[in-house]
């Protein structure tokens, strides 16, 4: 029977049942956090000291990575100096390597935008 589909749609609209409301919803895209490795910290430490981003203390260095826009510290690389690092999150290996070098990681919970 030709044309019977439209009659069903009209009847369904009268009853309050709507067509076209089913389908796929697009999920929001999660942004990847900005990460930094320990090897990048040792490479850029002198530069950050000259720019005033890192400070040298009696015990070692203090570094606010959350102010630089980094959100996570990863453990790739070696660390020779004692560092006090402020960052929102870090990996297990990064915590172990910083602690082994005599430093500490303080998770401040400040995320960059």
C-alpha positions in Angstrom: 0.0 0.0 0.0 1.5 3.2 -1.1 1.3 6.2 1.2 0.3 4.4 4.4 3.4 5.5 6.3 2.4 9.1 6.4 -1.0 8.2 7.8 0.7 6.3 10.7 2.9 9.3 11.4 -0.1 11.6 11.6 -1.9 9.2 14.0 1.2 8.9 16.2 1.6 12.7 16.3 -2.0 13.0 17.5 -1.4 10.5 20.2 1.8 12.3 21.3 4.4 9.8 20.1 7.2 11.6 18.3 9.4 10.3 15.5 13.0 11.2 15.1 14.0 11.4 18.7 16.2 8.2 18.6 19.8 8.1 17.6 23.3 8.4 18.7 24.6 11.1 21.1 28.0 12.5 20.7 30.1 12.1 23.9 32.1 15.1 25.0 35.8 14.9 24.1 38.1 14.7 27.1 41.3 16.7 26.8 44.6 15.0 27.6 46.4 16.4 30.6 49.7 18.3 30.0 52.4 16.0 31.2 56.1 16.4 31.8 58.9 13.8 32.3 61.7 14.0 34.9 64.2 14.1 32.0 62.6 17.4 30.7 62.8 18.9 34.2 66.6 18.2 34.4 67.1 19.5 30.9 65.1 22.8 31.6 66.1 23.4 35.2 68.8 26.0 34.4 66.5 27.9 32.1 63.7 28.0 34.6 66.2 29.3 37.2 67.3 32.1 35.0 63.6 33.0 34.2 62.7 32.9 37.9 60.2 30.0 37.6 62.3 27.8 39.9 64.1 28.8 43.1 67.2 27.4 44.6 67.0 26.7 48.3 69.5 25.3 50.9 68.2 21.8 50.4 67.7 21.9 46.7 65.3 23.4 44.2 61.6 24.4 44.4 59.6 24.2 41.3 55.9 25.0 40.7 55.0 23.0 37.6 51.3 23.7 38.0 52.0 27.4 37.4 53.7 26.4 34.2 50.5 24.7 33.0 51.6 21.1 33.7 49.1 18.7 35.2 51.0 15.4 35.7 54.6 14.4 36.3 55.8 11.2 34.7 58.9 9.1 35.8 60.9 8.9 32.5 64.5 10.0 33.1 67.0 10.4 36.0 67.2 13.0 38.7 70.4 14.1 40.4 69.2 17.1 42.4 66.8 17.4 45.3 63.6 18.9 44.1 60.5 20.1 45.8 57.8 19.9 43.1 54.3 21.3 43.2 52.0 19.6 40.7 48.4 18.4 40.7 49.2 14.7 40.1 52.2 12.4 39.5 52.9 8.8 38.6 54.2 6.2 41.1 57.6 6.0 39.4 58.0 9.7 39.4 57.3 9.8 43.2 59.8 7.1 43.8 62.6 8.8 41.8 62.1 12.2 43.4 62.0 10.7 46.8 65.2 8.6 46.1 67.0 11.8 45.0 66.0 13.5 48.3 63.1 15.6 47.2 59.4 15.6 47.5 56.3 16.0 45.4 53.4 18.1 46.8 50.2 17.5 45.0 48.5 20.9 45.2 45.4 20.1 43.2 45.6 23.3 41.1 44.7 22.4 37.5 45.4 24.7 34.6 42.7 25.8 32.2 
